[in-house]
Amino acid sequence: MTYTNQSQVTTPPHTRAPHTKPSAGAIALDSVSKSYGPVHAVRDLSLEISPGETVALLGPNGAGKSTTIGMLLGLVAADAGKVTVCGRQPRLAVAHGRIAAMLQDAGLMPGVRVREIVGLAASLYPAPMPVGQALSLAGLSDVAKRRVDRLSGGQAQRVRFAMAAVANPEILVLDEPTRALDVAGRTEFWQAMQAYSASGRTLVFATHYLDEVSGNASRVVVLMHGQVVADGVPEEVSKLAGASTIRFTADARPPQLGTLPGVSGVSWRHNRASLRTAEPDTTLRALMALDLGWRDIEITPPSLNDSFLMLTQEGS
Amino acid sequence: MSYLRLEIVRMLRDPKYLALAVGAPIGFYLLFATLFGGSPAQPGQLKGTVEIMVAMAAYGAIWAVLSTTAPRIAEERQIGWLEQVRAMPIPPRRVLAAKVIASAATALPAIILVCLTAATVKGVQLSAGQWTALVAAMWAGSAVFAALGIAIGYTIGADAAYPVSYGLYMAMSAIGGLWVPPAILPEAMRNVAQALPTYRLADLGWKIAAGQAPTGASVLVLLAWAVGLSLVAYLAILRPRVRVRTRHPAAA
């Protein structure tokens, strides 16, 4: 309960491009709320995203990620608040090809070939990129003539990506793009994505895979119960959990470990100790002074995983 | 418009369409016209080869239209293609319009190929005006079944849409006099037949082939079905879709 009720634990977002007027932002959500009956999917959410940012929307199921994305595309009407995309209403931004999305449950038109369906998407947008370029960007050139219903899960997902990328949008939105993909499929997918975001475009993706955040996002926004509970560069959000871990092997179990400076917890597994500490440097100096004959020391920095678990579990 | 072009391409590519909407009526025509294609059963009636031609043209056209709407719409709803379309800059009504036009386009070859078979193989002879009127009237009349297809596609799930469409199609064809000459149907069935769009669609063709104008009753019955089914289709489209999208495990 503590976290969501507090004034949100929001770390300042990383260096943002200074913008002269509000419309310079790529995306602005201003006190937006949306309920489905008794369920508050999104409550009073405000979020600004600048051009060129790569933002991960992170949160458990039901945190409001898909609803937020639906509002960015004008598929979901907000009950209150204002959504602006590239300085205009979401539906206009879609129509002008400024924003394009890969939705979570989107299917592909059965019975057509890869090149045809990507070509169809291209024909709907005002300033598309060449279809061949979108295909090669998505790594689909080899299967361009294959029917879309005969693709692997990873290939089908990259077709969806190509259908959004071919719009040549300023903002690309991906809703859990790698859900239901195996490890190889996920790796292939993110390779394609990195090639795309290297072109300096704004990328917003929802995920609940933490390992996808650190490598692929410049900013992470953690959602919980439809609200932002953390917002910052991945390293900053990782530090919210506040604890590094020092592990080492020792033959004895000295009782004074728990009283070392900075240590908030000690646990043992066979003869290997784990110390959780907010100040690993200080703890380590004190540990060396103890002269326990420890060996195989290992220091792990705070992980996004820990922060995420802390934020989402304490919030629920 | 490329959406329409792609719709037509994928319909023509579908082997089931070619087999059931084009192949089957031609095959049945050749079979029935050979068996029953002799002189008219009663004076003033059409020759068997002509009557069966019209019935089979209707039979093919109906399935062409129905099979390219109902099961496809249901499938596209289920797999989320219509969801994908919503995220792209194309209005949903244009997507539906493209489907209906493409669907109607697939009915034309079904009608023309049966007529062509009748003319070349069985020597059916009509005036140029009759041929044109026959094809045009039956093509236009088959649009009723697009409304039926949309209504089914938006109300029934993907698994059931095909069997339901096919069952309705078969029942309405049999009772509507496409399989046996309506004249030899029992009185009670004939009354039912006259209320069905299948019978009335064929009746347009029978009258034209006999050198008459289609009866007002046939046109009215078809129009009534078209209006009624369009209304059902419209309501089915507007029906709020229940989406299990917002999972909220910790809602309380």
Chai-1 contact restraints between the chains, C-beta under 6 A:
chainA,res_idxA,chainB,res_idxB,connection_type,confidence,min_distance_angstrom,max_distance_angstrom,comment,restraint_id
A,Y36,B,T246,contact,1.0,0.0,6.0,A-B,restraint_1
A,V39,B,H248,contact,1.0,0.0,6.0,A-B,restraint_2
A,V39,B,A251,contact,1.0,0.0,6.0,A-B,restraint_3
A,A41,B,T246,contact,1.0,0.0,6.0,A-B,restraint_4
A,N61,B,R247,contact,1.0,0.0,6.0,A-B,restraint_5
A,G62,B,R247,contact,1.0,0.0,6.0,A-B,restraint_6
A,G62,B,H248,contact,1.0,0.0,6.0,A-B,restraint_7
A,G62,B,P249,contact,1.0,0.0,6.0,A-B,restraint_8
A,L73,B,A87,contact,1.0,0.0,6.0,A-B,restraint_9
A,L75,B,R86,contact,1.0,0.0,6.0,A-B,restraint_10
A,V94,B,P89,contact,1.0,0.0,6.0,A-B,restraint_11
A,A95,B,P89,contact,1.0,0.0,6.0,A-B,restraint_12
A,A101,B,A87,contact,1.0,0.0,6.0,A-B,restraint_13
A,L103,B,A87,contact,1.0,0.0,6.0,A-B,restraint_14
A,D105,B,G80,contact,1.0,0.0,6.0,A-B,restraint_15
A,D105,B,E83,contact,1.0,0.0,6.0,A-B,restraint_16
A,A106,B,G80,contact,1.0,0.0,6.0,A-B,restraint_17
A,A106,B,E83,contact,1.0,0.0,6.0,A-B,restraint_18
A,A106,B,Q84,contact,1.0,0.0,6.0,A-B,restraint_19
A,G107,B,I79,contact,1.0,0.0,6.0,A-B,restraint_20
A,G107,B,G80,contact,1.0,0.0,6.0,A-B,restraint_21
A,G107,B,W81,contact,1.0,0.0,6.0,A-B,restraint_22
A,M109,B,W81,contact,1.0,0.0,6.0,A-B,restraint_23
A,G111,B,R10,contact,1.0,0.0,6.0,A-B,restraint_24
A,V112,B,L6,contact,1.0,0.0,6.0,A-B,restraint_25
A,V112,B,R10,contact,1.0,0.0,6.0,A-B,restraint_26
A,E116,B,L6,contact,1.0,0.0,6.0,A-B,restraint_27
A,L120,B,S2,contact,1.0,0.0,6.0,A-B,restraint_28
A,L120,B,L6,contact,1.0,0.0,6.0,A-B,restraint_29
A,S123,B,S2,contact,1.0,0.0,6.0,A-B,restraint_30
A,L124,B,M88,contact,1.0,0.0,6.0,A-B,restraint_31
A,L124,B,P89,contact,1.0,0.0,6.0,A-B,restraint_32
A,L124,B,I90,contact,1.0,0.0,6.0,A-B,restraint_33
A,S316,B,A250,contact,1.0,0.0,6.0,A-B,restraint_34
